[in-house]
Amino acid sequence: MDSYLLLKWVHVLSSTVLFGTGLGTAFHGWMATRSGDLRAMAVSGRNVVLADWLFTTPAVIVQPVTGVLLARQAGFGWDTPWLLLSIALYGLVGACWLPVVWLQIRMRHLAEGAVASGEALPALYHRYARIWFALGWPAFIGVVVIFWLMIAKPALL
């Protein structure tokens, strides 16, 4: 396999891991929160944070590295509109993801604390959950648009 195809395979695979893990952890975390079951929220919180460290973080690093190398090998200039939009959307997705990671860690701590103490979940958990949910939408839509841009490479201007 030549280097371009290998890079393309790694890029597509890591984008799939990034999207799939994000969608899967969002579903798992949201459904646990909706259940109201403190133990489920604590377990889900641990798993969501772990999945971000094991899968999302490496994919977040691999994506721009392979993307830059692919663009260079394919001869795309940095002024290519679809590429610029992809990079801007990747920045937007990252700007949503970083606070989401912090929120997930805080939500995990709050759920684990409530389970350990036998007390009710603090209202702060639900506030964090609403923000977490709201930040997920622009990130999700951004990744979907990036997938389309990667595949279609449209002439935007």
VOVEX-376640 format. One record per residue (C-alpha): x, y, z negated. Coordinates in nm, 3 decimals, always signed. Each point is the difference from the previous one (the first is absolute). Layout:
+---------+---------+---------+
!       u !       v !       w !
+---------+---------+---------+
!       X !       Y !       Z !
...
+---------+---------+---------+
//
This chain:
+---------+---------+---------+
!       u !       v !       w !
+---------+---------+---------+
!  +0.000 !  +0.000 !  +0.000 !
!  +0.144 !  +0.339 !  +0.092 !
!  +0.041 !  +0.275 !  -0.261 !
!  -0.298 !  +0.204 !  +0.125 !
!  -0.242 !  -0.293 !  -0.029 !
!  +0.139 !  -0.091 !  -0.341 !
!  -0.045 !  +0.359 !  -0.122 !
!  -0.349 !  +0.012 !  +0.148 !
!  -0.092 !  -0.327 !  -0.174 !
!  +0.132 !  +0.127 !  -0.336 !
!  -0.178 !  +0.334 !  +0.050 !
!  -0.335 !  -0.163 !  +0.085 !
!  +0.036 !  -0.256 !  -0.279 !
!  +0.085 !  +0.265 !  -0.262 !
!  -0.285 !  +0.223 !  +0.118 !
!  -0.235 !  -0.296 !  -0.038 !
!  +0.132 !  -0.070 !  -0.350 !
!  -0.039 !  +0.369 !  -0.089 !
!  -0.357 !  +0.017 !  +0.129 !
!  -0.108 !  -0.341 !  -0.126 !
!  +0.145 !  +0.042 !  -0.348 !
!  -0.153 !  +0.346 !  -0.028 !
!  -0.342 !  -0.121 !  +0.105 !
!  +0.020 !  -0.314 !  -0.214 !
!  +0.116 !  +0.174 !  -0.317 !
!  -0.256 !  +0.278 !  +0.048 !
!  -0.281 !  -0.254 !  +0.030 !
!  +0.125 !  -0.207 !  -0.294 !
!  +0.051 !  +0.305 !  -0.224 !
!  -0.327 !  +0.166 !  +0.092 !
!  -0.207 !  -0.315 !  -0.048 !
!  +0.162 !  -0.068 !  -0.340 !
!  -0.079 !  +0.356 !  -0.107 !
!  -0.359 !  -0.028 !  +0.122 !
!  -0.042 !  -0.325 !  -0.195 !
!  +0.053 !  +0.180 !  -0.331 !
!  +0.187 !  -0.306 !  -0.130 !
!  +0.301 !  +0.132 !  -0.195 !
!  +0.197 !  -0.321 !  +0.040 !
!  -0.059 !  -0.001 !  +0.375 !
!  +0.109 !  +0.365 !  +0.020 !
!  +0.318 !  -0.074 !  -0.197 !
!  +0.091 !  -0.303 !  +0.213 !
!  -0.088 !  +0.181 !  +0.320 !
!  +0.203 !  +0.302 !  -0.110 !
!  +0.306 !  -0.218 !  -0.061 !
!  -0.040 !  -0.173 !  +0.336 !
!  -0.060 !  +0.321 !  +0.194 !
!  +0.313 !  +0.162 !  -0.144 !
!  +0.203 !  -0.317 !  +0.060 !
!  -0.122 !  -0.026 !  +0.361 !
!  +0.105 !  +0.361 !  +0.061 !
!  +0.352 !  -0.073 !  -0.127 !
!  +0.036 !  -0.331 !  +0.184 !
!  -0.169 !  +0.077 !  +0.332 !
!  -0.097 !  +0.364 !  +0.052 !
!  +0.325 !  +0.164 !  -0.112 !
!  +0.227 !  -0.208 !  +0.227 !
!  -0.239 !  +0.056 !  +0.293 !
!  -0.002 !  +0.375 !  -0.069 !
!  +0.379 !  -0.003 !  +0.031 !
!  +0.017 !  -0.231 !  +0.304 !
!  -0.259 !  +0.194 !  +0.202 !
!  +0.192 !  +0.325 !  +0.059 !
!  +0.333 !  -0.181 !  +0.048 !
!  -0.134 !  -0.232 !  +0.267 !
!  -0.217 !  +0.275 !  +0.148 !
!  +0.298 !  +0.233 !  +0.051 !
!  +0.209 !  -0.279 !  +0.149 !
!  -0.282 !  -0.105 !  +0.233 !
!  -0.065 !  +0.356 !  +0.116 !
!  +0.369 !  +0.047 !  +0.068 !
!  +0.037 !  -0.328 !  +0.190 !
!  -0.316 !  +0.066 !  +0.203 !
!  +0.119 !  +0.350 !  +0.091 !
!  -0.280 !  +0.196 !  -0.166 !
!  +0.097 !  +0.356 !  -0.090 !
!  -0.084 !  +0.153 !  -0.335 !
!  -0.231 !  +0.240 !  +0.183 !
!  -0.225 !  -0.286 !  +0.121 !
!  -0.349 !  +0.101 !  -0.124 !
!  -0.125 !  -0.347 !  -0.105 !
!  +0.326 !  -0.063 !  -0.185 !
!  -0.015 !  +0.336 !  -0.179 !
!  -0.361 !  -0.064 !  -0.100 !
!  +0.093 !  -0.349 !  -0.125 !
!  +0.279 !  +0.146 !  -0.214 !
!  -0.229 !  +0.272 !  -0.137 !
!  -0.269 !  -0.256 !  -0.084 !
!  +0.261 !  -0.223 !  -0.165 !
!  +0.093 !  +0.300 !  -0.217 !
!  -0.368 !  +0.051 !  -0.087 !
!  -0.039 !  -0.369 !  -0.087 !
!  +0.310 !  +0.021 !  -0.219 !
!  -0.128 !  +0.316 !  -0.169 !
!  -0.315 !  -0.195 !  -0.093 !
!  +0.183 !  -0.319 !  -0.095 !
!  +0.247 !  +0.149 !  -0.249 !
!  -0.268 !  +0.135 !  -0.237 !
!  -0.198 !  -0.323 !  +0.052 !
!  +0.296 !  -0.201 !  -0.131 !
!  +0.017 !  +0.222 !  -0.309 !
!  -0.377 !  -0.030 !  -0.050 !
!  +0.012 !  -0.379 !  +0.035 !
!  +0.269 !  -0.024 !  -0.268 !
!  -0.197 !  +0.227 !  -0.235 !
!  -0.324 !  -0.192 !  +0.066 !
!  +0.177 !  -0.328 !  -0.072 !
!  +0.132 !  +0.137 !  -0.332 !
!  -0.344 !  +0.130 !  -0.099 !
!  -0.173 !  -0.331 !  +0.083 !
!  +0.266 !  -0.207 !  -0.177 !
!  -0.021 !  +0.231 !  -0.303 !
!  -0.377 !  -0.035 !  -0.018 !
!  +0.024 !  -0.380 !  +0.022 !
!  +0.272 !  -0.012 !  -0.269 !
!  -0.182 !  +0.232 !  -0.240 !
!  -0.349 !  -0.133 !  +0.065 !
!  -0.117 !  +0.358 !  +0.053 !
!  -0.197 !  +0.143 !  +0.288 !
!  +0.178 !  +0.114 !  +0.311 !
!  +0.076 !  +0.373 !  -0.023 !
!  -0.185 !  +0.233 !  +0.238 !
!  +0.340 !  +0.097 !  +0.142 !
!  +0.016 !  -0.341 !  +0.170 !
!  -0.313 !  +0.076 !  +0.202 !
!  +0.127 !  +0.347 !  +0.088 !
!  +0.323 !  -0.155 !  +0.127 !
!  -0.200 !  -0.265 !  +0.190 !
!  -0.202 !  +0.268 !  +0.183 !
!  +0.316 !  +0.187 !  +0.102 !
!  +0.166 !  -0.329 !  +0.100 !
!  -0.302 !  -0.088 !  +0.215 !
!  -0.012 !  +0.346 !  +0.160 !
!  +0.371 !  -0.006 !  +0.088 !
!  -0.042 !  -0.340 !  +0.160 !
!  -0.226 !  +0.127 !  +0.279 !
!  +0.237 !  +0.243 !  +0.174 !
!  +0.279 !  -0.258 !  -0.038 !
!  -0.215 !  -0.276 !  +0.151 !
!  -0.119 !  +0.217 !  +0.289 !
!  +0.354 !  +0.127 !  +0.057 !
!  +0.138 !  -0.353 !  +0.030 !
!  -0.279 !  -0.102 !  +0.240 !
!  +0.079 !  +0.302 !  +0.221 !
!  +0.374 !  -0.079 !  -0.017 !
!  -0.074 !  -0.357 !  +0.118 !
!  -0.191 !  +0.143 !  +0.296 !
!  +0.279 !  +0.247 !  +0.079 !
!  +0.263 !  -0.277 !  -0.017 !
!  -0.195 !  -0.214 !  +0.244 !
!  -0.152 !  +0.257 !  +0.238 !
!  +0.284 !  +0.257 !  +0.003 !
!  -0.247 !  +0.253 !  +0.143 !
!  +0.097 !  +0.319 !  +0.177 !
!  -0.148 !  +0.243 !  -0.253 !
!  +0.100 !  +0.332 !  +0.156 !
+---------+---------+---------+
//
